[in-house]
Amino acid sequence: MANRKESVEMLRELYAAAEMGAEGSALLMNKSEDSRFSGRLQDYVNKYNGMKEEAARLLSRYGAEPKEAGAMKKSGMWMGVQM
């Protein structure tokens, strides 16, 4: 079984990855002209946000805070979607 430090780090990484997934899906959704595709992306946004909430809840049990994805990762994702 993972120790506390490993569990907190894993949950923080999960939180950041879910944040990136939600933001990336939202960026794509705003660019899409296909309503079915946009609807599917909204489903993903909702699932990613659920993962974020669950990771944050579990982190609070450890007395820890979520760690957001870094600005460089976010800007790289934004640039990739804009191309």
C-alpha positions, 0 to 999 in steps of 0.5 A, a space after each residue: 500500500 502506498 504511503 501518505 506522501 505517495 498517495 497525496 502526490 498521486 492524487 495531486 497529479 490526478 487532479 492536475 490531469 483532470 483539470 487539463 482534460 476539462 480545460 482542453 475539452 472546453 477549448 475544443 468545444 468552443 471551436 467545434 461547429 458540430 453540436 454532437 461533437 460538442 455534446 460529447 466534449 461536454 460529457 468529458 468536461 463533466 467527467 473530468 470535473 467529477 474526477 477533480 472533485 473526487 481527488 480534492 475530496 480525497 486530498 482533504 482527508 489527508 489534510 492536503 490541497 490540490 495542485 493545479 496544472 502549471 501555467 506552461 502546460 496550460 499555455 502549451 495546450 491552449 496553443 495546440 488547440 489554436 493551431 
